[in-house]
Amino acid sequence: AGLQFPVGHVYRLLKRGNYADRIGPGAAIYLAAVLEYLSAEILELAGNAAHENKKARILPRHIQLAVRNDDELNKLLSCVT
């Protein structure tokens, strides 16, 4: 499916997690795609925050700033400290 995240590993975790009686292979592809998209989005915003602070590395503080400054990510991760 052109993804970087391991679909087989996600599928195995879904099957072992007892989330449902039956897990289709499309569920693992979809979940891997969503995880990859969210990771890329957060890393891009965190990279921008690091660049603004004149840093070459992304620190946890940059990830925090990126999530809290983005409305949608802030709403998604509002219960995470």
All heavy atoms as a GROMACS GRO file, in nm:
protein
  627
    1ALA      N    1   0.082  -0.120   0.000
    1ALA     CA    2   0.000   0.000   0.000
    1ALA      C    3   0.086   0.126   0.000
    1ALA      O    4   0.034   0.234   0.016
    1ALA     CB    5  -0.092   0.000   0.122
    2GLY      N    6   0.219   0.110  -0.012
    2GLY     CA    7   0.307   0.226  -0.016
    2GLY      C    8   0.330   0.290   0.119
    2GLY      O    9   0.356   0.410   0.126
    3LEU      N   10   0.320   0.214   0.226
    3LEU     CA   11   0.335   0.270   0.360
    3LEU      C   12   0.474   0.238   0.415
    3LEU      O   13   0.537   0.140   0.376
    3LEU     CB   14   0.230   0.210   0.455
    3LEU     CG   15   0.085   0.238   0.421
    3LEU    CD1   16  -0.006   0.162   0.515
    3LEU    CD2   17   0.057   0.387   0.430
    4GLN      N   18   0.519   0.322   0.507
    4GLN     CA   19   0.645   0.298   0.576
    4GLN      C   20   0.623   0.218   0.704
    4GLN      O   21   0.710   0.145   0.748
    4GLN     CB   22   0.714   0.430   0.609
    4GLN     CG   23   0.749   0.513   0.487
    4GLN     CD   24   0.846   0.442   0.394
    4GLN    OE1   25   0.943   0.384   0.437
    4GLN    NE2   26   0.815   0.447   0.266
    5PHE      N   27   0.506   0.233   0.765
    5PHE     CA   28   0.476   0.161   0.887
    5PHE      C   29   0.450   0.014   0.853
    5PHE      O   30   0.388  -0.017   0.751
    5PHE     CB   31   0.355   0.222   0.956
    5PHE     CG   32   0.388   0.330   1.054
    5PHE    CD1   33   0.474   0.433   1.019
    5PHE    CD2   34   0.335   0.330   1.181
    5PHE    CE1   35   0.505   0.534   1.108
    5PHE    CE2   36   0.366   0.430   1.272
    5PHE     CZ   37   0.452   0.531   1.235
    6PRO      N   38   0.492  -0.079   0.939
    6PRO     CA   39   0.478  -0.222   0.909
    6PRO      C   40   0.334  -0.272   0.926
    6PRO      O   41   0.284  -0.283   1.038
    6PRO     CB   42   0.571  -0.289   1.010
    6PRO     CG   43   0.576  -0.194   1.124
    6PRO     CD   44   0.563  -0.056   1.064
    7VAL      N   45   0.271  -0.301   0.815
    7VAL     CA   46   0.131  -0.344   0.817
    7VAL      C   47   0.118  -0.480   0.885
    7VAL      O   48   0.025  -0.504   0.962
    7VAL     CB   49   0.073  -0.346   0.674
    7VAL    CG1   50  -0.069  -0.401   0.674
    7VAL    CG2   51   0.076  -0.207   0.614
    8GLY      N   52   0.210  -0.570   0.858
    8GLY     CA   53   0.204  -0.703   0.919
    8GLY      C   54   0.215  -0.698   1.070
    8GLY      O   55   0.147  -0.772   1.141
    9HIS      N   56   0.300  -0.612   1.118
    9HIS     CA   57   0.317  -0.597   1.263
    9HIS      C   58   0.189  -0.539   1.326
    9HIS      O   59   0.145  -0.585   1.431
    9HIS     CB   60   0.437  -0.507   1.291
    9HIS     CG   61   0.478  -0.501   1.433
    9HIS    ND1   62   0.542  -0.604   1.498
    9HIS    CD2   63   0.461  -0.404   1.526
    9HIS    CE1   64   0.564  -0.570   1.623
    9HIS    NE2   65   0.515  -0.449   1.644
   10VAL      N   66   0.131  -0.440   1.262
   10VAL     CA   67   0.006  -0.381   1.310
   10VAL      C   68  -0.105  -0.485   1.309
   10VAL      O   69  -0.184  -0.495   1.404
   10VAL     CB   70  -0.032  -0.257   1.226
   10VAL    CG1   71  -0.172  -0.208   1.261
   10VAL    CG2   72   0.070  -0.147   1.243
   11TYR      N   73  -0.108  -0.567   1.203
   11TYR     CA   74  -0.210  -0.672   1.194
   11TYR      C   75  -0.195  -0.773   1.307
   11TYR      O   76  -0.292  -0.812   1.370
   11TYR     CB   77  -0.199  -0.742   1.058
   11TYR     CG   78  -0.302  -0.848   1.034
   11TYR    CD1   79  -0.436  -0.815   1.022
   11TYR    CD2   80  -0.266  -0.981   1.020
   11TYR    CE1   81  -0.532  -0.911   0.998
   11TYR    CE2   82  -0.361  -1.078   0.997
   11TYR     CZ   83  -0.493  -1.043   0.986
   11TYR     OH   84  -0.589  -1.138   0.963
   12ARG      N   85  -0.071  -0.811   1.335
   12ARG     CA   86  -0.046  -0.907   1.443
   12ARG      C   87  -0.087  -0.848   1.579
   12ARG      O   88  -0.148  -0.916   1.661
   12ARG     CB   89   0.101  -0.946   1.444
   12ARG     CG   90   0.131  -1.059   1.541
   12ARG     CD   91   0.274  -1.107   1.535
   12ARG     NE   92   0.360  -1.011   1.601
   12ARG     CZ   93   0.460  -0.946   1.542
   12ARG    NH1   94   0.486  -0.967   1.414
   12ARG    NH2   95   0.535  -0.862   1.610
   13LEU      N   96  -0.056  -0.720   1.601
   13LEU     CA   97  -0.095  -0.657   1.726
   13LEU      C   98  -0.247  -0.645   1.739
   13LEU      O   99  -0.302  -0.660   1.850
   13LEU     CB  100  -0.030  -0.518   1.738
   13LEU     CG  101   0.122  -0.518   1.757
   13LEU    CD1  102   0.175  -0.376   1.751
   13LEU    CD2  103   0.159  -0.583   1.888
   14LEU      N  104  -0.314  -0.618   1.629
   14LEU     CA  105  -0.460  -0.611   1.632
   14LEU      C  106  -0.520  -0.747   1.667
   14LEU      O  107  -0.616  -0.756   1.744
   14LEU     CB  108  -0.515  -0.563   1.498
   14LEU     CG  109  -0.513  -0.413   1.471
   14LEU    CD1  110  -0.556  -0.386   1.328
   14LEU    CD2  111  -0.603  -0.341   1.567
   15LYS      N  112  -0.464  -0.854   1.609
   15LYS     CA  113  -0.518  -0.988   1.635
   15LYS      C  114  -0.491  -1.031   1.778
   15LYS      O  115  -0.576  -1.092   1.844
   15LYS     CB  116  -0.458  -1.088   1.538
   15LYS     CG  117  -0.513  -1.074   1.396
   15LYS     CD  118  -0.463  -1.184   1.309
   15LYS     CE  119  -0.540  -1.309   1.343
   15LYS     NZ  120  -0.543  -1.408   1.236
   16ARG      N  121  -0.373  -0.999   1.831
   16ARG     CA  122  -0.338  -1.039   1.966
   16ARG      C  123  -0.405  -0.954   2.073
   16ARG      O  124  -0.413  -0.994   2.188
   16ARG     CB  125  -0.187  -1.032   1.987
   16ARG     CG  126  -0.111  -1.140   1.918
   16ARG     CD  127   0.034  -1.133   1.958
   16ARG     NE  128   0.111  -1.232   1.884
   16ARG     CZ  129   0.243  -1.238   1.887
   16ARG    NH1  130   0.311  -1.150   1.958
   16ARG    NH2  131   0.306  -1.329   1.818
   17GLY      N  132  -0.453  -0.837   2.036
   17GLY     CA  133  -0.507  -0.744   2.134
   17GLY      C  134  -0.648  -0.774   2.181
   17GLY      O  135  -0.697  -0.710   2.272
   18ASN      N  136  -0.715  -0.871   2.120
   18ASN     CA  137  -0.852  -0.906   2.155
   18ASN      C  138  -0.945  -0.784   2.148
   18ASN      O  139  -1.026  -0.761   2.236
   18ASN     CB  140  -0.860  -0.969   2.295
   18ASN     CG  141  -0.798  -1.107   2.298
   18ASN    OD1  142  -0.801  -1.178   2.198
   18ASN    ND2  143  -0.740  -1.143   2.411
   19TYR      N  144  -0.929  -0.705   2.042
   19TYR     CA  145  -1.017  -0.591   2.022
   19TYR      C  146  -1.150  -0.633   1.961
   19TYR      O  147  -1.252  -0.570   1.983
   19TYR     CB  148  -0.950  -0.487   1.933
   19TYR     CG  149  -0.823  -0.433   1.993
   19TYR    CD1  150  -0.699  -0.467   1.941
   19TYR    CD2  151  -0.826  -0.349   2.104
   19TYR    CE1  152  -0.582  -0.419   1.997
   19TYR    CE2  153  -0.711  -0.300   2.161
   19TYR     CZ  154  -0.589  -0.335   2.106
   19TYR     OH  155  -0.474  -0.288   2.163
   20ALA      N  156  -1.147  -0.740   1.882
   20ALA     CA  157  -1.268  -0.792   1.819
   20ALA      C  158  -1.246  -0.940   1.789
   20ALA      O  159  -1.133  -0.989   1.791
   20ALA     CB  160  -1.299  -0.715   1.691
   21ASP      N  161  -1.357  -1.009   1.760
   21ASP     CA  162  -1.345  -1.151   1.727
   21ASP      C  163  -1.276  -1.171   1.592
   21ASP      O  164  -1.198  -1.265   1.575
   21ASP     CB  165  -1.483  -1.217   1.725
   21ASP     CG  166  -1.547  -1.220   1.862
   21ASP    OD1  167  -1.472  -1.219   1.961
   21ASP    OD2  168  -1.671  -1.222   1.868
   22ARG      N  169  -1.307  -1.084   1.498
   22ARG     CA  170  -1.251  -1.097   1.364
   22ARG      C  171  -1.187  -0.965   1.323
   22ARG      O  172  -1.247  -0.859   1.340
   22ARG     CB  173  -1.361  -1.135   1.264
   22ARG     CG  174  -1.422  -1.269   1.295
   22ARG     CD  175  -1.554  -1.291   1.225
   22ARG     NE  176  -1.550  -1.253   1.086
   22ARG     CZ  177  -1.656  -1.255   1.005
   22ARG    NH1  178  -1.772  -1.291   1.052
   22ARG    NH2  179  -1.645  -1.220   0.879
   23ILE      N  180  -1.068  -0.972   1.267
   23ILE     CA  181  -0.995  -0.853   1.219
   23ILE      C  182  -0.962  -0.876   1.072
   23ILE      O  183  -0.894  -0.974   1.037
   23ILE     CB  184  -0.864  -0.831   1.298
   23ILE    CG1  185  -0.891  -0.816   1.447
   23ILE    CG2  186  -0.787  -0.712   1.243
   23ILE    CD1  187  -0.957  -0.687   1.486
   24GLY      N  188  -1.010  -0.788   0.986
   24GLY     CA  189  -0.979  -0.799   0.845
   24GLY      C  190  -0.844  -0.737   0.815
   24GLY      O  191  -0.796  -0.650   0.889
   25PRO      N  192  -0.780  -0.778   0.706
   25PRO     CA  193  -0.650  -0.720   0.671
   25PRO      C  194  -0.658  -0.572   0.634
   25PRO      O  195  -0.560  -0.499   0.650
   25PRO     CB  196  -0.603  -0.805   0.554
   25PRO     CG  197  -0.725  -0.871   0.501
   25PRO     CD  198  -0.821  -0.883   0.614
   26GLY      N  199  -0.772  -0.527   0.589
   26GLY     CA  200  -0.789  -0.386   0.556
   26GLY      C  201  -0.781  -0.296   0.678
   26GLY      O  202  -0.739  -0.181   0.669
   27ALA      N  203  -0.818  -0.350   0.794
   27ALA     CA  204  -0.811  -0.272   0.918
   27ALA      C  205  -0.667  -0.239   0.952
   27ALA      O  206  -0.636  -0.128   0.996
   27ALA     CB  207  -0.876  -0.349   1.031
   28ALA      N  208  -0.577  -0.335   0.932
   28ALA     CA  209  -0.435  -0.311   0.962
   28ALA      C  210  -0.375  -0.210   0.866
   28ALA      O  211  -0.296  -0.124   0.908
   28ALA     CB  212  -0.358  -0.442   0.955
   29ILE      N  213  -0.413  -0.216   0.741
   29ILE     CA  214  -0.363  -0.120   0.642
   29ILE      C  215  -0.411   0.020   0.678
   29ILE      O  216  -0.334   0.116   0.676
   29ILE     CB  217  -0.408  -0.160   0.500
   29ILE    CG1  218  -0.345  -0.294   0.461
   29ILE    CG2  219  -0.372  -0.053   0.399
   29ILE    CD1  220  -0.401  -0.353   0.335
   30TYR      N  221  -0.538   0.032   0.710
   30TYR     CA  222  -0.595   0.162   0.744
   30TYR      C  223  -0.531   0.219   0.870
   30TYR      O  224  -0.494   0.337   0.874
   30TYR     CB  225  -0.747   0.147   0.763
   30TYR     CG  226  -0.821   0.278   0.767
   30TYR    CD1  227  -0.860   0.341   0.651
   30TYR    CD2  228  -0.850   0.339   0.888
   30TYR    CE1  229  -0.928   0.462   0.654
   30TYR    CE2  230  -0.917   0.459   0.893
   30TYR     CZ  231  -0.956   0.520   0.775
   30TYR     OH  232  -1.022   0.640   0.780
   31LEU      N  233  -0.516   0.136   0.973
   31LEU     CA  234  -0.456   0.182   1.099
   31LEU      C  235  -0.310   0.222   1.078
   31LEU      O  236  -0.266   0.324   1.132
   31LEU     CB  237  -0.467   0.075   1.206
   31LEU     CG  238  -0.412   0.110   1.343
   31LEU    CD1  239  -0.479   0.234   1.399
   31LEU    CD2  240  -0.428  -0.007   1.438
   32ALA      N  241  -0.236   0.146   0.999
   32ALA     CA  242  -0.096   0.180   0.972
   32ALA      C  243  -0.088   0.313   0.896
   32ALA      O  244   0.001   0.395   0.923
   32ALA     CB  245  -0.028   0.069   0.893
   33ALA      N  246  -0.180   0.336   0.804
   33ALA     CA  247  -0.181   0.461   0.729
   33ALA      C  248  -0.212   0.580   0.820
   33ALA      O  249  -0.149   0.686   0.809
   33ALA     CB  250  -0.282   0.455   0.615
   34VAL      N  251  -0.307   0.562   0.911
   34VAL     CA  252  -0.342   0.670   1.004
   34VAL      C  253  -0.225   0.700   1.097
   34VAL      O  254  -0.192   0.817   1.121
   34VAL     CB  255  -0.470   0.632   1.083
   34VAL    CG1  256  -0.492   0.728   1.198
   34VAL    CG2  257  -0.590   0.632   0.991
   35LEU      N  258  -0.162   0.597   1.150
   35LEU     CA  259  -0.047   0.616   1.238
   35LEU      C  260   0.068   0.686   1.166
   35LEU      O  261   0.134   0.774   1.222
   35LEU     CB  262   0.000   0.482   1.294
   35LEU     CG  263  -0.092   0.415   1.395
   35LEU    CD1  264  -0.041   0.275   1.428
   35LEU    CD2  265  -0.102   0.499   1.520
   36GLU      N  266   0.091   0.646   1.041
   36GLU     CA  267   0.197   0.710   0.963
   36GLU      C  268   0.166   0.857   0.936
   36GLU      O  269   0.254   0.943   0.947
   36GLU     CB  270   0.215   0.636   0.831
   36GLU     CG  271   0.328   0.688   0.747
   36GLU     CD  272   0.353   0.604   0.624
   36GLU    OE1  273   0.345   0.481   0.634
   36GLU    OE2  274   0.380   0.662   0.518
   37TYR      N  275   0.041   0.887   0.904
   37TYR     CA  276   0.003   1.026   0.878
   37TYR      C  277   0.020   1.112   1.003
   37TYR      O  278   0.074   1.222   0.997
   37TYR     CB  279  -0.142   1.032   0.828
   37TYR     CG  280  -0.193   1.174   0.820
   37TYR    CD1  281  -0.152   1.258   0.717
   37TYR    CD2  282  -0.278   1.224   0.916
   37TYR    CE1  283  -0.197   1.389   0.710
   37TYR    CE2  284  -0.323   1.355   0.911
   37TYR     CZ  285  -0.283   1.436   0.807
   37TYR     OH  286  -0.326   1.566   0.803
   38LEU      N  287  -0.029   1.062   1.117
   38LEU     CA  288  -0.017   1.139   1.241
   38LEU      C  289   0.129   1.159   1.281
   38LEU      O  290   0.167   1.268   1.324
   38LEU     CB  291  -0.093   1.069   1.354
   38LEU     CG  292  -0.245   1.078   1.349
   38LEU    CD1  293  -0.307   0.993   1.458
   38LEU    CD2  294  -0.290   1.222   1.362
   39SER      N  295   0.210   1.058   1.264
   39SER     CA  296   0.352   1.071   1.297
   39SER      C  297   0.419   1.175   1.208
   39SER      O  298   0.497   1.259   1.256
   39SER     CB  299   0.422   0.937   1.280
   39SER     OG  300   0.368   0.842   1.366
   40ALA      N  301   0.391   1.169   1.079
   40ALA     CA  302   0.451   1.264   0.986
   40ALA      C  303   0.407   1.407   1.016
   40ALA      O  304   0.488   1.501   1.012
   40ALA     CB  305   0.415   1.227   0.842
   41GLU      N  306   0.279   1.423   1.049
   41GLU     CA  307   0.227   1.557   1.079
   41GLU      C  308   0.293   1.615   1.205
   41GLU      O  309   0.337   1.730   1.207
   41GLU     CB  310   0.075   1.547   1.098
   41GLU     CG  311   0.004   1.679   1.110
   41GLU     CD  312  -0.007   1.754   0.980
   41GLU    OE1  313   0.002   1.691   0.873
   41GLU    OE2  314  -0.021   1.878   0.985
   42ILE      N  315   0.301   1.533   1.310
   42ILE     CA  316   0.361   1.580   1.435
   42ILE      C  317   0.509   1.609   1.416
   42ILE      O  318   0.560   1.710   1.465
   42ILE     CB  319   0.337   1.478   1.547
   42ILE    CG1  320   0.188   1.477   1.584
   42ILE    CG2  321   0.421   1.510   1.670
   42ILE    CD1  322   0.148   1.367   1.679
   43LEU      N  323   0.580   1.522   1.343
   43LEU     CA  324   0.723   1.544   1.322
   43LEU      C  325   0.749   1.668   1.237
   43LEU      O  326   0.847   1.740   1.260
   43LEU     CB  327   0.787   1.421   1.257
   43LEU     CG  328   0.811   1.304   1.352
   43LEU    CD1  329   0.861   1.184   1.274
   43LEU    CD2  330   0.910   1.343   1.460
   44GLU      N  331   0.664   1.694   1.140
   44GLU     CA  332   0.681   1.815   1.060
   44GLU      C  333   0.664   1.941   1.144
   44GLU      O  334   0.745   2.034   1.137
   44GLU     CB  335   0.582   1.816   0.943
   44GLU     CG  336   0.597   1.938   0.855
   44GLU     CD  337   0.493   1.943   0.744
   44GLU    OE1  338   0.416   1.847   0.728
   44GLU    OE2  339   0.490   2.046   0.673
   45LEU      N  340   0.559   1.944   1.224
   45LEU     CA  341   0.536   2.061   1.309
   45LEU      C  342   0.643   2.075   1.416
   45LEU      O  343   0.685   2.187   1.449
   45LEU     CB  344   0.398   2.051   1.374
   45LEU     CG  345   0.279   2.062   1.277
   45LEU    CD1  346   0.149   2.032   1.349
   45LEU    CD2  347   0.275   2.197   1.212
   46ALA      N  348   0.690   1.964   1.470
   46ALA     CA  349   0.796   1.968   1.570
   46ALA      C  350   0.927   2.015   1.507
   46ALA      O  351   1.006   2.088   1.570
   46ALA     CB  352   0.814   1.833   1.636
   47GLY      N  353   0.952   1.974   1.384
   47GLY     CA  354   1.071   2.022   1.312
   47GLY      C  355   1.066   2.171   1.289
   47GLY      O  356   1.168   2.240   1.300
   48ASN      N  357   0.949   2.221   1.257
   48ASN     CA  358   0.934   2.366   1.240
   48ASN      C  359   0.957   2.438   1.372
   48ASN      O  360   1.021   2.544   1.375
   48ASN     CB  361   0.794   2.399   1.187
   48ASN     CG  362   0.773   2.348   1.046
   48ASN    OD1  363   0.868   2.317   0.975
   48ASN    ND2  364   0.649   2.338   1.006
   49ALA      N  365   0.908   2.380   1.481
   49ALA     CA  366   0.929   2.442   1.613
   49ALA      C  367   1.077   2.441   1.650
   49ALA      O  368   1.128   2.538   1.707
   49ALA     CB  369   0.847   2.370   1.718
   50ALA      N  370   1.146   2.334   1.618
   50ALA     CA  371   1.290   2.327   1.646
   50ALA      C  372   1.366   2.429   1.563
   50ALA      O  373   1.460   2.494   1.611
   50ALA     CB  374   1.342   2.187   1.619
   51HIS      N  375   1.325   2.445   1.437
   51HIS     CA  376   1.391   2.542   1.349
   51HIS      C  377   1.370   2.684   1.399
   51HIS      O  378   1.461   2.768   1.392
   51HIS     CB  379   1.339   2.526   1.206
   51HIS     CG  380   1.405   2.616   1.108
   51HIS    ND1  381   1.536   2.595   1.065
   51HIS    CD2  382   1.362   2.726   1.043
   51HIS    CE1  383   1.568   2.690   0.980
   51HIS    NE2  384   1.464   2.770   0.964
   52GLU      N  385   1.251   2.712   1.449
   52GLU     CA  386   1.222   2.846   1.504
   52GLU      C  387   1.307   2.875   1.627
   52GLU      O  388   1.342   2.990   1.652
   52GLU     CB  389   1.074   2.858   1.539
   52GLU     CG  390   0.982   2.863   1.419
   52GLU     CD  391   0.837   2.856   1.457
   52GLU    OE1  392   0.806   2.857   1.578
   52GLU    OE2  393   0.753   2.850   1.365
   53ASN      N  394   1.338   2.771   1.705
   53ASN     CA  395   1.421   2.788   1.823
   53ASN      C  396   1.570   2.772   1.793
   53ASN      O  397   1.651   2.759   1.886
   53ASN     CB  398   1.380   2.689   1.933
   53ASN     CG  399   1.245   2.723   1.991
   53ASN    OD1  400   1.207   2.839   1.998
   53ASN    ND2  401   1.170   2.621   2.030
   54LYS      N  402   1.604   2.767   1.664
   54LYS     CA  403   1.743   2.756   1.618
   54LYS      C  404   1.811   2.631   1.672
   54LYS      O  405   1.926   2.635   1.716
   54LYS     CB  406   1.822   2.882   1.655
   54LYS     CG  407   1.767   3.008   1.590
   54LYS     CD  408   1.848   3.129   1.631
   54LYS     CE  409   1.797   3.254   1.562
   54LYS     NZ  410   1.666   3.296   1.607
   55LYS      N  411   1.740   2.519   1.669
   55LYS     CA  412   1.794   2.390   1.712
   55LYS      C  413   1.796   2.295   1.594
   55LYS      O  414   1.710   2.301   1.505
   55LYS     CB  415   1.709   2.329   1.824
   55LYS     CG  416   1.696   2.413   1.948
   55LYS     CD  417   1.823   2.417   2.027
   55LYS     CE  418   1.803   2.494   2.156
   55LYS     NZ  419   1.924   2.508   2.232
   56ALA      N  420   1.896   2.207   1.592
   56ALA     CA  421   1.908   2.110   1.484
   56ALA      C  422   1.834   1.980   1.516
   56ALA      O  423   1.807   1.900   1.426
   56ALA     CB  424   2.054   2.080   1.457
   57ARG      N  425   1.804   1.957   1.642
   57ARG     CA  426   1.736   1.835   1.685
   57ARG      C  427   1.598   1.867   1.739
   57ARG      O  428   1.575   1.972   1.796
   57ARG     CB  429   1.816   1.765   1.795
   57ARG     CG  430   1.948   1.714   1.750
   57ARG     CD  431   2.016   1.644   1.864
   57ARG     NE  432   2.150   1.606   1.823
   57ARG     CZ  433   2.248   1.583   1.906
   57ARG    NH1  434   2.228   1.595   2.036
   57ARG    NH2  435   2.366   1.547   1.863
   58ILE      N  436   1.509   1.768   1.724
   58ILE     CA  437   1.375   1.781   1.780
   58ILE      C  438   1.380   1.729   1.924
   58ILE      O  439   1.416   1.614   1.949
   58ILE     CB  440   1.273   1.701   1.698
   58ILE    CG1  441   1.262   1.759   1.557
   58ILE    CG2  442   1.138   1.700   1.766
   58ILE    CD1  443   1.172   1.678   1.466
   59LEU      N  444   1.346   1.815   2.016
   59LEU     CA  445   1.341   1.780   2.157
   59LEU      C  446   1.196   1.754   2.197
   59LEU      O  447   1.103   1.795   2.126
   59LEU     CB  448   1.399   1.893   2.242
   59LEU     CG  449   1.544   1.932   2.212
   59LEU    CD1  450   1.584   2.053   2.296
   59LEU    CD2  451   1.636   1.816   2.239
   60PRO      N  452   1.173   1.687   2.308
   60PRO     CA  453   1.034   1.666   2.354
   60PRO      C  454   0.956   1.797   2.369
   60PRO      O  455   0.835   1.801   2.345
   60PRO     CB  456   1.051   1.596   2.488
   60PRO     CG  457   1.180   1.523   2.476
   60PRO     CD  458   1.267   1.611   2.392
   61ARG      N  459   1.025   1.902   2.407
   61ARG     CA  460   0.960   2.032   2.419
   61ARG      C  461   0.905   2.079   2.284
   61ARG      O  462   0.798   2.141   2.278
   61ARG     CB  463   1.060   2.134   2.475
   61ARG     CG  464   1.011   2.274   2.481
   61ARG     CD  465   0.908   2.292   2.589
   61ARG     NE  466   0.864   2.430   2.593
   61ARG     CZ  467   0.749   2.467   2.646
   61ARG    NH1  468   0.668   2.379   2.700
   61ARG    NH2  469   0.714   2.593   2.647
   62HIS      N  470   0.977   2.051   2.176
   62HIS     CA  471   0.932   2.092   2.043
   62HIS      C  472   0.805   2.014   2.002
   62HIS      O  473   0.716   2.070   1.938
   62HIS     CB  474   1.042   2.071   1.940
   62HIS     CG  475   1.165   2.152   1.970
   62HIS    ND1  476   1.291   2.102   1.957
   62HIS    CD2  477   1.180   2.279   2.014
   62HIS    CE1  478   1.380   2.194   1.991
   62HIS    NE2  479   1.313   2.303   2.026
   63ILE      N  480   0.801   1.887   2.041
   63ILE     CA  481   0.680   1.809   2.011
   63ILE      C  482   0.562   1.866   2.090
   63ILE      O  483   0.451   1.880   2.038
   63ILE     CB  484   0.703   1.661   2.045
   63ILE    CG1  485   0.813   1.603   1.956
   63ILE    CG2  486   0.574   1.581   2.030
   63ILE    CD1  487   0.856   1.464   1.991
   64GLN      N  488   0.586   1.900   2.215
   64GLN     CA  489   0.481   1.959   2.299
   64GLN      C  490   0.432   2.091   2.239
   64GLN      O  491   0.312   2.114   2.230
   64GLN     CB  492   0.536   1.982   2.441
   64GLN     CG  493   0.438   2.044   2.536
   64GLN     CD  494   0.337   1.945   2.589
   64GLN    OE1  495   0.342   1.827   2.561
   64GLN    NE2  496   0.242   1.996   2.665
   65LEU      N  497   0.524   2.175   2.197
   65LEU     CA  498   0.486   2.303   2.136
   65LEU      C  499   0.408   2.281   2.008
   65LEU      O  500   0.310   2.352   1.980
   65LEU     CB  501   0.611   2.387   2.108
   65LEU     CG  502   0.681   2.447   2.230
   65LEU    CD1  503   0.814   2.508   2.187
   65LEU    CD2  504   0.593   2.550   2.297
   66ALA      N  505   0.451   2.185   1.927
   66ALA     CA  506   0.385   2.159   1.800
   66ALA      C  507   0.241   2.113   1.822
   66ALA      O  508   0.148   2.161   1.756
   66ALA     CB  509   0.463   2.053   1.722
   67VAL      N  510   0.221   2.023   1.918
   67VAL     CA  511   0.087   1.969   1.942
   67VAL      C  512  -0.003   2.076   2.002
   67VAL      O  513  -0.119   2.091   1.962
   67VAL     CB  514   0.096   1.845   2.034
   67VAL    CG1  515  -0.042   1.804   2.084
   67VAL    CG2  516   0.162   1.730   1.962
   68ARG      N  517   0.047   2.154   2.096
   68ARG     CA  518  -0.036   2.253   2.164
   68ARG      C  519  -0.068   2.374   2.077
   68ARG      O  520  -0.168   2.441   2.098
   68ARG     CB  521   0.030   2.299   2.295
   68ARG     CG  522   0.046   2.189   2.396
   68ARG     CD  523  -0.085   2.121   2.430
   68ARG     NE  524  -0.063   1.998   2.504
   68ARG     CZ  525  -0.137   1.889   2.491
   68ARG    NH1  526  -0.238   1.887   2.409
   68ARG    NH2  527  -0.110   1.782   2.561
   69ASN      N  528   0.016   2.402   1.976
   69ASN     CA  529  -0.011   2.516   1.888
   69ASN      C  530  -0.101   2.480   1.771
   69ASN      O  531  -0.149   2.568   1.701
   69ASN     CB  532   0.120   2.574   1.836
   69ASN     CG  533   0.195   2.650   1.944
   69ASN    OD1  534   0.135   2.701   2.037
   69ASN    ND2  535   0.325   2.656   1.932
   70ASP      N  536  -0.125   2.352   1.748
   70ASP     CA  537  -0.213   2.308   1.640
   70ASP      C  538  -0.350   2.274   1.700
   70ASP      O  539  -0.359   2.194   1.794
   70ASP     CB  540  -0.154   2.184   1.570
   70ASP     CG  541  -0.232   2.147   1.446
   70ASP    OD1  542  -0.215   2.214   1.343
   70ASP    OD2  543  -0.312   2.052   1.454
   71ASP      N  544  -0.454   2.335   1.646
   71ASP     CA  545  -0.588   2.319   1.704
   71ASP      C  546  -0.637   2.175   1.701
   71ASP      O  547  -0.687   2.122   1.801
   71ASP     CB  548  -0.689   2.408   1.632
   71ASP     CG  549  -0.663   2.556   1.656
   71ASP    OD1  550  -0.603   2.588   1.760
   71ASP    OD2  551  -0.702   2.637   1.570
   72GLU      N  552  -0.622   2.109   1.585
   72GLU     CA  553  -0.675   1.974   1.572
   72GLU      C  554  -0.595   1.873   1.654
   72GLU      O  555  -0.652   1.785   1.719
   72GLU     CB  556  -0.676   1.933   1.424
   72GLU     CG  557  -0.774   2.014   1.343
   72GLU     CD  558  -0.761   1.987   1.194
   72GLU    OE1  559  -0.656   1.938   1.150
   72GLU    OE2  560  -0.858   2.018   1.122
   73LEU      N  561  -0.462   1.884   1.652
   73LEU     CA  562  -0.381   1.793   1.732
   73LEU      C  563  -0.402   1.818   1.881
   73LEU      O  564  -0.402   1.723   1.961
   73LEU     CB  565  -0.233   1.807   1.696
   73LEU     CG  566  -0.191   1.748   1.562
   73LEU    CD1  567  -0.046   1.779   1.534
   73LEU    CD2  568  -0.214   1.598   1.560
   74ASN      N  569  -0.419   1.942   1.918
   74ASN     CA  570  -0.445   1.975   2.058
   74ASN      C  571  -0.576   1.913   2.104
   74ASN      O  572  -0.584   1.859   2.215
   74ASN     CB  573  -0.446   2.126   2.078
   74ASN     CG  574  -0.448   2.165   2.223
   74ASN    OD1  575  -0.402   2.091   2.309
   74ASN    ND2  576  -0.501   2.282   2.251
   75LYS      N  577  -0.677   1.916   2.019
   75LYS     CA  578  -0.805   1.856   2.055
   75LYS      C  579  -0.792   1.704   2.063
   75LYS      O  580  -0.848   1.641   2.153
   75LYS     CB  581  -0.911   1.895   1.952
   75LYS     CG  582  -1.049   1.846   1.985
   75LYS     CD  583  -1.149   1.895   1.882
   75LYS     CE  584  -1.289   1.842   1.913
   75LYS     NZ  585  -1.386   1.882   1.812
   76LEU      N  586  -0.716   1.644   1.971
   76LEU     CA  587  -0.698   1.500   1.970
   76LEU      C  588  -0.622   1.452   2.093
   76LEU      O  589  -0.656   1.350   2.153
   76LEU     CB  590  -0.624   1.457   1.843
   76LEU     CG  591  -0.592   1.308   1.829
   76LEU    CD1  592  -0.720   1.229   1.810
   76LEU    CD2  593  -0.498   1.285   1.713
   77LEU      N  594  -0.519   1.527   2.132
   77LEU     CA  595  -0.434   1.487   2.243
   77LEU      C  596  -0.458   1.572   2.368
   77LEU      O  597  -0.367   1.592   2.448
   77LEU     CB  598  -0.287   1.497   2.200
   77LEU     CG  599  -0.247   1.411   2.080
   77LEU    CD1  600  -0.107   1.442   2.037
   77LEU    CD2  601  -0.265   1.265   2.112
   78SER      N  602  -0.579   1.619   2.388
   78SER     CA  603  -0.608   1.706   2.501
   78SER      C  604  -0.598   1.634   2.635
   78SER      O  605  -0.568   1.696   2.736
   78SER     CB  606  -0.746   1.768   2.486
   78SER     OG  607  -0.845   1.667   2.485
   79CYS      N  608  -0.622   1.504   2.637
   79CYS     CA  609  -0.617   1.429   2.762
   79CYS      C  610  -0.478   1.376   2.793
   79CYS      O  611  -0.458   1.307   2.893
   79CYS     CB  612  -0.715   1.313   2.759
   79CYS     SG  613  -0.885   1.367   2.742
   80VAL      N  614  -0.380   1.406   2.708
   80VAL     CA  615  -0.244   1.359   2.727
   80VAL      C  616  -0.162   1.471   2.789
   80VAL      O  617  -0.165   1.584   2.742
   80VAL     CB  618  -0.182   1.316   2.592
   80VAL    CG1  619  -0.038   1.271   2.611
   80VAL    CG2  620  -0.265   1.208   2.528
   81THR      N  621  -0.090   1.441   2.895
   81THR     CA  622  -0.011   1.545   2.961
   81THR      C  623   0.126   1.555   2.900
   81THR      O  624   0.179   1.467   2.842
   81THR     CB  625   0.002   1.515   3.111
   81THR    OG1  626   0.061   1.387   3.127
   81THR    CG2  627  -0.132   1.522   3.179
   0.00000   0.00000   0.00000
